[in-house]
Amino acid sequence: MFFWKHTKKGEPQPRGLDDISPSLRTNLHWLKEDIFVHDQTIAYRGFKTSDPHPRECVLIYADNMVKHEYLSQFVLRPMMRSSLPKHLRGEELAHYAAERILESDGAEFITRYSEIGDKLMDGVGVILIDGCPVAVVVDAQGWAKRAVTEPPSESVVRGPRQGFSEDLGVNISLVRLRLSSPNFKTRFLHVGTQSKTRVAILYLDNVTSMELVEEVERRIKAIDIDAVLDSGYIQELIQDSPYSPFPTIGQTERPDVVAAKVLEGRVAVLVDGSPFALTMPYLLVEAFQANEDYYNHWITATFHRLVRYISFFVTTATPAIYIALISYHPQLIPTNLVISISAARKNVPFPGIVEVIAMGLVFEILREGGVRLPRPIGQAISIVGAIVLGDAAVSASLVSAPMIIVVGLTGVAGFVVPSLNDLAVLIRLSLVLLAAALGLYGFVFGVIAFLLLLSSMESFGVPYLSTMTTLVPQDLKDTVVRVPWWQMVLRPRYLASKDRQRLQGQAGRTDR
């Protein structure tokens, strides 16, 4: 009978309402048999504090996610060399260990089993003490991180060479280095029922509209998904006009771009595990702006910006105009050019629409293959494939030489505005189909339809074409033409609702 009572007394007690138990044995039982059952990456390091009143403790951490040297030197060693007062119980015991013994710059206290599971996945160490229903959390993140390098998708000739990595803390610090102001604020959220991905919302408290910040936070909190593995998940789930191919949320890998957007009154969103930051609101004019525009002379920057607008028109409209002219309106082409095109198309068995779609598809296949393959191989295949296939197609009279020129010109022009390259392919195909059916009338109808779509769109309450359709001179100073810095004295009025003053001085008080 005595043996039976002794055994029953030592058995683990029920979990109750998920609260951590004062019994260390009970806590370990439920962690091993329930929350972390069959998980061999969770390590349990048992130890005792020093005499005269030793207490049993355990340090729990996820292997390969913590710095073992840090835990050994600043957690285990101080705890094993110190003694906990015998009269302390409960929360007082945890606070005494955190304030008097642990050599860490910060400690957190949790009281529920579920919180232990969430914290361990973030790369921390959790200390459980026998007789204490509170766990002490010590930050000890130590997983491998990619170094800060130049972003491959946004290379520049002049400007900073730093790009975001997959570590959220590093990314926030890169932005904070450029905005060393107490007005720079950060809000943290967790998204994903399984991944619990950390998301950071960045903004300037004295510039950004709080309605915009609250709206961004509301949309992110409304996301109900099992996991968020990249910022693209959030971008698709919170954007305006989800059925429109035009982007309403910007993305970038560059901290200087994020800092510039935040300074204008926008909100930036960083996602742990993703090197791409999101910026909102996002307007169409931003697709034709580059961060290098603001580092070079304003005349050179304006020229480059004009080239982008022209290139976007070329990549979207040239095939449709070519089809419309050769099929319906040859009288609009100069006589010598018509004769040259007719001679080139003499032995081609397919109509112009088939040529455009087929060669466009081949070009996209080569481009996609070049992107997915390793860079040296991909570049060689793209260049050699385009030359060989184009020459072979013309020699076999499958397509005409003018069509090769048109397709090549449209493809290269699309690379000038990389953020809209995929969108340009869809617009180009739509306009080609309309031009093949109705000629120039179909082309014009298609352009009008796209303009109506753009006019009806908004990005977080801001009209999508706001800076391109206004008659206010100040709002036009950073659209098609990039005026000198001394003339851009105010922030965009559609974004900065609190402090519009960007440049101080006499010009800032009079030029509006």
Secondary structure as the mmCIF struct_conf table of DSSP 4:
data_model
#
loop_
_struct_conf.conf_type_id
_struct_conf.id
_struct_conf.beg_label_comp_id
_struct_conf.beg_label_asym_id
_struct_conf.beg_label_seq_id
_struct_conf.end_label_comp_id
_struct_conf.end_label_asym_id
_struct_conf.end_label_seq_id
HELX_RH_AL_P HELX_RH_AL_P1 PHE A 2 GLY A 10
BEND BEND1 GLU A 11 GLU A 11
HELX_LH_PP_P HELX_LH_PP_P1 PRO A 12 PRO A 14
TURN_TY1_P TURN_TY1_P1 GLY A 16 ASP A 18
STRN STRN1 ASP A 19 ASP A 19
HELX_LH_PP_P HELX_LH_PP_P2 ILE A 20 SER A 21
BEND BEND2 PRO A 22 PRO A 22
HELX_RH_AL_P HELX_RH_AL_P2 LEU A 24 TRP A 30
HELX_RH_PI_P HELX_RH_PI_P1 LEU A 31 ILE A 35
TURN_TY1_P TURN_TY1_P2 PHE A 36 HIS A 38
TURN_TY1_P TURN_TY1_P3 GLN A 40 THR A 41
STRN STRN2 ILE A 42 LYS A 48
HELX_LH_PP_P HELX_LH_PP_P3 THR A 49 SER A 50
TURN_TY1_P TURN_TY1_P4 ASP A 51 PRO A 52
BEND BEND3 HIS A 53 HIS A 53
STRN STRN3 GLU A 56 ALA A 62
TURN_TY1_P TURN_TY1_P5 ASP A 63 ASN A 64
BEND BEND4 MET A 65 MET A 65
STRN STRN4 VAL A 66 VAL A 66
HELX_RH_AL_P HELX_RH_AL_P3 HIS A 68 LEU A 71
HELX_RH_PI_P HELX_RH_PI_P2 SER A 72 LEU A 76
HELX_RH_AL_P HELX_RH_AL_P4 ARG A 77 ARG A 81
BEND BEND5 SER A 82 SER A 82
TURN_TY1_P TURN_TY1_P6 LYS A 86 HIS A 87
TURN_TY1_P TURN_TY1_P7 GLY A 90 GLY A 90
HELX_RH_AL_P HELX_RH_AL_P5 GLU A 91 TYR A 96
HELX_RH_PI_P HELX_RH_PI_P3 ALA A 97 ILE A 101
BEND BEND6 ASP A 105 ASP A 105
STRN STRN5 GLU A 108 ILE A 110
STRN STRN6 ARG A 112 ARG A 112
HELX_RH_AL_P HELX_RH_AL_P6 TYR A 113 LEU A 120
TURN_TY1_P TURN_TY1_P8 MET A 121 ASP A 122
BEND BEND7 GLY A 123 GLY A 123
STRN STRN7 VAL A 124 ILE A 129
TURN_TY1_P TURN_TY1_P9 ASP A 130 GLY A 131
BEND BEND8 PRO A 133 PRO A 133
STRN STRN8 ALA A 135 ASP A 139
STRN STRN9 GLN A 141 GLN A 141
HELX_LH_PP_P HELX_LH_PP_P4 ARG A 146 VAL A 148
TURN_TY1_P TURN_TY1_P10 PRO A 152 SER A 153
BEND BEND9 GLU A 154 GLU A 154
BEND BEND10 VAL A 157 GLY A 159
BEND BEND11 GLU A 166 GLU A 166
HELX_RH_AL_P HELX_RH_AL_P7 LEU A 168 ARG A 176
TURN_TY1_P TURN_TY1_P11 LEU A 177 ARG A 178
BEND BEND12 SER A 181 SER A 181
TURN_TY1_P TURN_TY1_P12 PRO A 182 ASN A 183
STRN STRN10 PHE A 184 VAL A 191
TURN_TY1_P TURN_TY1_P13 THR A 193 SER A 195
STRN STRN11 THR A 197 LEU A 204
TURN_TY1_P TURN_TY1_P14 ASP A 205 VAL A 207
STRN STRN12 THR A 208 THR A 208
HELX_RH_AL_P HELX_RH_AL_P8 MET A 210 LYS A 221
TURN_TY1_P TURN_TY1_P15 ALA A 222 ALA A 222
BEND BEND13 ASP A 226 ASP A 226
BEND BEND14 ASP A 230 ASP A 230
HELX_RH_AL_P HELX_RH_AL_P9 SER A 231 ILE A 238
BEND BEND15 ASP A 240 SER A 241
TURN_TY1_P TURN_TY1_P16 PRO A 242 TYR A 243
BEND BEND16 SER A 244 PHE A 246
BEND BEND17 THR A 248 ILE A 249
STRN STRN13 GLY A 250 THR A 252
BEND BEND18 GLU A 253 GLU A 253
HELX_RH_AL_P HELX_RH_AL_P10 PRO A 255 LEU A 263
TURN_TY1_P TURN_TY1_P17 GLU A 264 GLY A 265
STRN STRN14 VAL A 267 VAL A 271
TURN_TY1_P TURN_TY1_P18 ASP A 272 GLY A 273
BEND BEND19 PRO A 275 PRO A 275
STRN STRN15 ALA A 277 MET A 280
BEND BEND20 PRO A 281 PRO A 281
HELX_RH_3T_P HELX_RH_3T_P1 LEU A 284 PHE A 288
HELX_RH_3T_P HELX_RH_3T_P2 ASN A 291 TYR A 294
TURN_TY1_P TURN_TY1_P19 TYR A 295 TYR A 295
BEND BEND21 ASN A 296 ASN A 296
HELX_RH_AL_P HELX_RH_AL_P11 TRP A 298 SER A 327
TURN_TY1_P TURN_TY1_P20 TYR A 328 TYR A 328
HELX_RH_3T_P HELX_RH_3T_P3 PRO A 330 LEU A 332
BEND BEND22 ILE A 333 ILE A 333
HELX_RH_AL_P HELX_RH_AL_P12 THR A 335 ALA A 344
TURN_TY1_P TURN_TY1_P21 ARG A 345 ASN A 347
BEND BEND23 PHE A 350 PHE A 350
HELX_RH_AL_P HELX_RH_AL_P13 GLY A 352 ARG A 372
BEND BEND24 LEU A 373 LEU A 373
HELX_RH_AL_P HELX_RH_AL_P14 ARG A 375 SER A 395
TURN_TY1_P TURN_TY1_P22 ALA A 396 SER A 397
BEND BEND25 LEU A 398 VAL A 399
HELX_RH_AL_P HELX_RH_AL_P15 ALA A 401 GLY A 414
TURN_TY1_P TURN_TY1_P23 PHE A 415 VAL A 416
BEND BEND26 VAL A 417 VAL A 417
HELX_RH_3T_P HELX_RH_3T_P4 PRO A 418 LEU A 420
HELX_RH_AL_P HELX_RH_AL_P16 ASN A 421 LEU A 438
TURN_TY1_P TURN_TY1_P24 GLY A 439 GLY A 439
HELX_RH_AL_P HELX_RH_AL_P17 LEU A 440 SER A 456
STRN STRN16 GLU A 458 SER A 459
TURN_TY1_P TURN_TY1_P25 PHE A 460 GLY A 461
STRN STRN17 VAL A 462 PRO A 463
TURN_TY1_P TURN_TY1_P26 TYR A 464 LEU A 465
HELX_RH_AL_P HELX_RH_AL_P18 SER A 466 THR A 469
HELX_RH_3T_P HELX_RH_3T_P5 PRO A 473 LEU A 476
TURN_TY1_P TURN_TY1_P27 LYS A 477 LYS A 477
STRN STRN18 ASP A 478 ASP A 478
BEND BEND27 THR A 479 VAL A 481
STRN STRN19 ARG A 482 ARG A 482
HELX_RH_3T_P HELX_RH_3T_P6 TRP A 485 GLN A 487
STRN STRN20 LEU A 490 LEU A 490
TURN_TY1_P TURN_TY1_P28 ARG A 493 LEU A 495
STRN STRN21 ALA A 496 ALA A 496
BEND BEND28 SER A 497 LYS A 498
STRN STRN22 GLN A 501 GLN A 501
BEND BEND29 LEU A 503 LEU A 503
BEND BEND30 GLY A 505 GLY A 505
HELX_RH_AL_P HELX_RH_AL_P19 GLN A 506 THR A 510
#
